[in-house]
Amino acid sequence: MQIIHKPTDGYASFYQPYLDCVPNDGNLLQHLKDIITETEMLVSTLSEEQLLHRYSEGKWTIKDVLLHLSDCERVIIYRATRIARADTTMLPGFDESLFVENAHANSRDTESILAELKAFRAASIIFIDSLDDAALNRSGTANNFPLSARLLVNHLYGHHRHHLNIIKERYLQTA
C-alpha cells in the first residue's frame, strides 16, 4: 500500500478538526481498514437499545450515525473520483440531515448497515490506492469550497474517526 500524507493547505478551515483526527504517518489506507474493524468490534458489543439511543433530543441514533458514514463515503469518494480524474465541474453540497431522515437506519438490521459500510470502504481503499500523487493533488470545488482529492481521501478517515469518537464519548457514556 502506498503512503498518502495529509494536505497542508488549500482547504476550508472546517476540515481541520477532521484532519486533526488523521494520524501523521501517511498510512491512510491501513487506517481506513483498521477503523472499520474497530467500528465492527464496538458495534458488536452493543444492544439494540444502545444502537437506538439518542444522547440528546434531536440527535441521531448510533444506527443513524453508521448509515451516515456510508452515505458520506459515497459522496466523498464520488467527489474524489471527479477531482482525481481532472473534472473541474463545481460539485454540489448535500444535506446530511435529509439523508439521515430518509435512510430509515433504525428499521434496518445492524449487520446490514455494517455490511454496506464495509463494502463501500473496501471499494474506496482500492480506488484510493490506485491514485498517484498527480491525481491526489488535483483540486476542484465542492459546495463552493476548494478542495483536493488528497483532502477528500484523508477526510474520509477523519470523518469516520470523528463520529466514532462521538459514539464513545457521548452515546456510550450516557446510555
C-alpha positions as CSV (number, residue, x, y, z in Angstrom):
1,M,0.0,0.0,0.0
2,Q,1.2,3.5,-0.8
3,I,1.9,6.3,1.6
4,I,-0.6,9.1,1.5
5,H,0.1,12.1,3.5
6,K,-2.4,14.8,4.6
7,P,-2.7,18.0,2.7
8,T,-1.0,21.0,4.3
9,D,-3.1,23.8,2.8
10,G,-5.7,24.8,0.2
11,Y,-8.8,23.8,2.1
12,A,-11.6,25.4,4.2
13,S,-10.9,25.6,7.9
14,F,-13.9,23.5,8.8
15,Y,-12.0,20.4,7.5
16,Q,-9.2,21.0,10.1
17,P,-10.9,19.1,13.0
18,Y,-11.3,16.1,10.8
19,L,-7.8,16.3,9.5
20,D,-6.6,16.5,13.1
21,C,-8.1,13.0,13.6
22,V,-5.9,11.6,10.8
23,P,-2.5,10.2,12.0
24,N,0.6,11.9,10.6
25,D,2.3,8.7,9.5
26,G,0.9,8.5,5.9
27,N,-0.5,5.1,6.4
28,L,-4.0,6.3,5.5
29,L,-5.0,3.1,3.7
30,Q,-4.2,0.9,6.7
31,H,-6.0,3.3,9.0
32,L,-9.1,3.2,6.7
33,K,-9.1,-0.7,7.1
34,D,-8.4,-0.6,10.8
35,I,-11.2,1.8,11.7
36,I,-13.7,-0.5,10.0
37,T,-12.6,-3.4,12.2
38,E,-12.7,-1.1,15.3
39,T,-16.2,0.0,14.4
40,E,-17.4,-3.5,13.9
41,M,-15.9,-4.6,17.2
42,L,-17.5,-1.7,19.1
43,V,-21.0,-2.1,17.5
44,S,-21.0,-5.9,18.0
45,T,-20.9,-5.3,21.8
46,L,-24.0,-3.0,21.8
47,S,-27.6,-3.9,22.4
48,E,-30.4,-2.8,20.1
49,E,-31.4,-0.4,22.9
50,Q,-28.0,1.2,22.8
51,L,-27.9,1.3,19.0
52,L,-31.3,3.2,19.1
53,H,-30.2,5.6,21.9
54,R,-30.1,9.3,21.3
55,Y,-27.9,11.1,23.8
56,S,-30.0,14.3,23.4
57,E,-33.3,15.3,21.9
58,G,-33.0,15.6,18.1
59,K,-29.6,13.8,17.9
60,W,-29.1,10.8,15.7
61,T,-29.0,7.2,16.9
62,I,-25.9,5.1,16.6
63,K,-27.6,3.3,13.7
64,D,-28.2,6.7,12.1
65,V,-24.5,7.6,12.5
66,L,-23.4,4.3,11.0
67,L,-25.5,4.8,7.9
68,H,-24.4,8.4,7.7
69,L,-20.9,7.1,7.4
70,S,-21.9,5.0,4.4
71,D,-23.7,7.9,2.8
72,C,-20.8,10.2,3.3
73,E,-18.4,7.6,2.0
74,R,-20.4,7.6,-1.3
75,V,-20.4,11.4,-1.5
76,I,-16.7,11.8,-0.6
77,I,-15.4,9.1,-2.9
78,Y,-17.6,10.4,-5.7
79,R,-16.1,13.9,-5.3
80,A,-12.6,12.5,-5.0
81,T,-13.2,10.5,-8.2
82,R,-14.4,13.5,-10.2
83,I,-11.5,15.6,-9.0
84,A,-8.8,12.9,-9.4
85,R,-10.0,12.4,-12.9
86,A,-9.5,16.1,-13.6
87,D,-13.1,17.1,-13.8
88,T,-13.3,20.7,-12.7
89,T,-17.1,20.9,-12.6
90,M,-18.3,22.6,-9.4
91,L,-19.8,19.8,-7.3
92,P,-22.9,20.4,-5.2
93,G,-23.2,20.1,-1.5
94,F,-25.7,17.7,0.2
95,D,-28.0,17.8,3.1
96,E,-26.7,15.2,5.6
97,S,-29.8,15.6,7.8
98,L,-32.1,14.9,4.9
99,F,-30.1,11.8,4.0
100,V,-30.4,10.5,7.6
101,E,-34.1,11.3,7.8
102,N,-34.8,9.3,4.7
103,A,-32.4,6.5,5.2
104,H,-34.5,4.8,7.9
105,A,-31.5,3.3,9.6
106,N,-33.4,2.5,12.8
107,S,-35.6,0.0,10.9
108,R,-32.6,-1.8,9.4
109,D,-30.6,-4.7,10.8
110,T,-27.3,-3.6,12.2
111,E,-25.4,-6.4,10.3
112,S,-26.9,-5.0,7.0
113,I,-25.7,-1.5,7.8
114,L,-22.2,-2.7,8.7
115,A,-22.1,-4.8,5.5
116,E,-22.9,-1.8,3.5
117,L,-20.2,0.3,5.2
118,K,-17.6,-2.4,4.8
119,A,-18.4,-2.9,1.1
120,F,-18.1,0.8,0.4
121,R,-14.9,1.1,2.4
122,A,-13.3,-1.9,0.6
123,A,-14.1,-0.3,-2.8
124,S,-12.8,3.1,-1.5
125,I,-9.5,1.6,-0.4
126,I,-9.0,0.0,-3.8
127,F,-9.8,3.3,-5.6
128,I,-7.6,5.4,-3.3
129,D,-4.7,3.0,-3.7
130,S,-4.9,3.4,-7.4
131,L,-4.3,7.2,-7.3
132,D,-0.9,8.6,-7.9
133,D,0.4,11.9,-6.5
134,A,-0.8,13.9,-9.5
135,A,-4.4,12.6,-9.1
136,L,-4.3,13.1,-5.3
137,N,-3.1,16.7,-5.7
138,R,-5.7,17.7,-8.3
139,S,-8.1,20.3,-7.0
140,G,-11.7,21.2,-7.5
141,T,-14.7,22.8,-5.9
142,A,-17.5,21.2,-3.9
143,N,-20.3,23.2,-2.2
144,N,-18.4,26.4,-3.2
145,F,-15.2,25.4,-1.3
146,P,-11.8,24.5,-2.8
147,L,-10.5,21.0,-2.1
148,S,-8.3,18.3,-3.5
149,A,-8.6,14.6,-3.9
150,R,-5.9,14.3,-1.2
151,L,-8.0,16.3,1.2
152,L,-11.1,14.2,0.5
153,V,-9.4,10.8,1.0
154,N,-7.9,12.0,4.3
155,H,-11.3,13.5,5.3
156,L,-12.8,10.0,4.8
157,Y,-10.8,8.7,7.7
158,G,-11.1,11.9,9.8
159,H,-14.8,12.0,9.4
160,H,-15.2,8.3,10.5
161,R,-12.9,8.8,13.5
162,H,-14.8,12.0,14.5
163,H,-18.1,10.1,14.6
164,L,-16.6,7.0,16.3
165,N,-15.2,9.3,19.0
166,I,-18.7,10.9,19.4
167,I,-20.2,7.4,19.8
168,K,-17.7,6.5,22.5
169,E,-17.8,9.9,24.3
170,R,-21.5,10.9,24.1
171,Y,-23.6,7.9,23.3
172,L,-22.0,5.2,25.4
173,Q,-21.2,7.5,28.4
174,T,-24.9,8.5,28.7
175,A,-26.7,5.3,27.6
